[in-house]
């Protein structure tokens, strides 16, 4: 199977040597998103705004790959402060429907550009 690169203009352009997502067969690997506004490439302010922006960015990339957030089977969440765990749960319940994807949440010392949260995902787009 060949790898196909996914790009959405509705999500921030990659800020390094990676793609927004890569598809191999029916599996899509979505790169980590931080709370960058795609129109300004600036980090939005505050944990709530960043979580929402991250999920909107992931949604845009998922849709560009031919799927939706409900096709995501695994999510990794990276938090600069684990005290924001409950906030992530609250927003995820608004963006994902049951059955929820598998998930890991990891506390980290720092994220790119001083972000408070980063999320990556794996999506199944099989018919």
BELCORDA-V994978 format. One record per pair of residues at least 24 apart in sequence whose C-alpha atoms are under 10 Angstrom apart, sorted by the first residue. I is the first residue (numbers start at 1). J is the second residue. If there is no record, write none. Layout:
i=I j=J
i=I j=J
This chain:
i=1 j=25
i=1 j=26
i=3 j=27
i=3 j=28
i=4 j=28
i=4 j=65
i=5 j=29
i=5 j=65
i=6 j=30
i=6 j=61
i=6 j=62
i=6 j=63
i=6 j=64
i=6 j=65
i=6 j=66
i=7 j=60
i=7 j=61
i=7 j=62
i=7 j=63
i=7 j=64
i=7 j=65
i=8 j=38
i=8 j=57
i=8 j=58
i=8 j=59
i=8 j=60
i=8 j=61
i=8 j=62
i=8 j=63
i=8 j=64
i=8 j=65
i=9 j=38
i=9 j=39
i=9 j=57
i=9 j=60
i=9 j=61
i=9 j=64
i=10 j=37
i=10 j=38
i=10 j=39
i=10 j=56
i=10 j=57
i=10 j=58
i=10 j=59
i=10 j=60
i=10 j=61
i=10 j=63
i=10 j=64
i=11 j=36
i=11 j=37
i=11 j=38
i=11 j=39
i=11 j=41
i=11 j=53
i=11 j=54
i=11 j=56
i=11 j=57
i=11 j=58
i=11 j=59
i=11 j=60
i=11 j=61
i=11 j=64
i=12 j=36
i=12 j=37
i=12 j=38
i=12 j=39
i=12 j=40
i=12 j=41
i=12 j=42
i=12 j=54
i=12 j=57
i=12 j=58
i=12 j=60
i=12 j=61
i=13 j=37
i=13 j=38
i=13 j=39
i=13 j=41
i=14 j=41
i=15 j=41
i=15 j=112
i=20 j=57
i=20 j=58
i=20 j=61
i=20 j=62
i=20 j=120
i=21 j=58
i=21 j=61
i=21 j=62
i=21 j=64
i=21 j=65
i=21 j=120
i=21 j=121
i=21 j=122
i=22 j=65
i=22 j=122
i=23 j=65
i=23 j=122
i=23 j=123
i=23 j=124
i=23 j=125
i=25 j=124
i=25 j=125
i=25 j=126
i=26 j=65
i=26 j=123
i=26 j=124
i=26 j=125
i=26 j=126
i=26 j=127
i=27 j=65
i=27 j=71
i=27 j=72
i=27 j=73
i=27 j=122
i=27 j=123
i=27 j=124
i=27 j=125
i=27 j=126
i=28 j=61
i=28 j=62
i=28 j=65
i=28 j=66
i=28 j=67
i=28 j=71
i=28 j=72
i=28 j=121
i=28 j=122
i=28 j=123
i=28 j=124
i=28 j=125
i=29 j=62
i=29 j=65
i=29 j=72
i=29 j=74
i=29 j=120
i=29 j=121
i=29 j=122
i=29 j=123
i=29 j=124
i=30 j=58
i=30 j=61
i=30 j=62
i=30 j=65
i=30 j=72
i=30 j=75
i=30 j=119
i=30 j=120
i=30 j=121
i=30 j=122
i=30 j=123
i=31 j=58
i=31 j=61
i=31 j=118
i=31 j=119
i=31 j=120
i=31 j=121
i=31 j=122
i=32 j=57
i=32 j=58
i=32 j=75
i=32 j=76
i=32 j=77
i=32 j=78
i=32 j=117
i=32 j=118
i=32 j=119
i=32 j=120
i=32 j=121
i=33 j=57
i=33 j=58
i=33 j=61
i=33 j=77
i=33 j=112
i=33 j=115
i=33 j=117
i=33 j=118
i=33 j=119
i=33 j=120
i=33 j=121
i=34 j=58
i=34 j=78
i=34 j=111
i=34 j=112
i=34 j=113
i=34 j=114
i=34 j=115
i=34 j=116
i=34 j=117
i=34 j=118
i=34 j=119
i=34 j=120
i=35 j=113
i=35 j=115
i=35 j=116
i=35 j=117
i=35 j=118
i=35 j=119
i=36 j=113
i=36 j=115
i=42 j=113
i=43 j=113
i=43 j=114
i=43 j=115
i=43 j=116
i=44 j=115
i=45 j=115
i=45 j=116
i=46 j=115
i=46 j=116
i=47 j=79
i=47 j=81
i=47 j=84
i=47 j=87
i=47 j=88
i=47 j=115
i=47 j=116
i=47 j=117
i=48 j=84
i=48 j=87
i=48 j=88
i=48 j=90
i=48 j=91
i=48 j=116
i=48 j=117
i=50 j=115
i=50 j=116
i=50 j=117
i=50 j=118
i=51 j=84
i=51 j=87
i=51 j=88
i=51 j=90
i=51 j=91
i=51 j=92
i=51 j=115
i=51 j=116
i=51 j=117
i=51 j=118
i=51 j=119
i=52 j=88
i=52 j=91
i=52 j=92
i=52 j=94
i=52 j=95
i=54 j=117
i=54 j=118
i=54 j=119
i=54 j=120
i=55 j=91
i=55 j=92
i=55 j=94
i=55 j=95
i=55 j=96
i=55 j=118
i=55 j=119
i=55 j=120
i=56 j=95
i=57 j=119
i=58 j=119
i=58 j=120
i=58 j=121
i=59 j=95
i=62 j=121
i=62 j=122
i=62 j=123
i=62 j=125
i=65 j=123
i=65 j=125
i=66 j=124
i=66 j=125
i=66 j=126
i=67 j=123
i=67 j=124
i=67 j=125
i=67 j=126
i=68 j=96
i=68 j=123
i=68 j=124
i=68 j=125
i=69 j=95
i=69 j=96
i=69 j=97
i=69 j=100
i=69 j=101
i=69 j=121
i=69 j=122
i=69 j=123
i=70 j=95
i=70 j=96
i=70 j=97
i=70 j=98
i=70 j=99
i=70 j=100
i=70 j=101
i=70 j=123
i=70 j=124
i=70 j=125
i=71 j=96
i=71 j=97
i=71 j=100
i=71 j=101
i=71 j=122
i=71 j=123
i=71 j=124
i=71 j=125
i=71 j=126
i=72 j=96
i=72 j=100
i=72 j=101
i=72 j=102
i=72 j=121
i=72 j=122
i=72 j=123
i=72 j=124
i=72 j=125
i=73 j=99
i=73 j=100
i=73 j=101
i=73 j=102
i=73 j=103
i=73 j=121
i=73 j=122
i=73 j=123
i=73 j=124
i=74 j=100
i=74 j=101
i=74 j=102
i=74 j=103
i=74 j=104
i=74 j=120
i=74 j=121
i=74 j=122
i=74 j=123
i=74 j=124
i=75 j=100
i=75 j=101
i=75 j=102
i=75 j=103
i=75 j=104
i=75 j=105
i=75 j=119
i=75 j=120
i=75 j=121
i=75 j=122
i=75 j=123
i=76 j=102
i=76 j=103
i=76 j=104
i=76 j=105
i=76 j=106
i=76 j=118
i=76 j=119
i=76 j=120
i=76 j=121
i=76 j=122
i=77 j=103
i=77 j=104
i=77 j=105
i=77 j=106
i=77 j=107
i=77 j=108
i=77 j=117
i=77 j=118
i=77 j=119
i=77 j=120
i=77 j=121
i=78 j=104
i=78 j=105
i=78 j=106
i=78 j=107
i=78 j=108
i=78 j=109
i=78 j=110
i=78 j=111
i=78 j=115
i=78 j=116
i=78 j=117
i=78 j=118
i=78 j=119
i=78 j=120
i=79 j=105
i=79 j=106
i=79 j=107
i=79 j=108
i=79 j=109
i=79 j=110
i=79 j=111
i=79 j=115
i=79 j=116
i=79 j=117
i=79 j=118
i=79 j=119
i=80 j=106
i=80 j=107
i=80 j=108
i=80 j=109
i=80 j=110
i=80 j=111
i=80 j=114
i=80 j=115
i=80 j=116
i=80 j=117
i=80 j=118
i=81 j=106
i=81 j=107
i=81 j=108
i=81 j=109
i=81 j=110
i=81 j=116
i=81 j=117
i=82 j=106
i=82 j=107
i=82 j=108
i=82 j=116
i=82 j=117
i=83 j=107
i=84 j=116
i=84 j=117
i=85 j=117
i=88 j=117
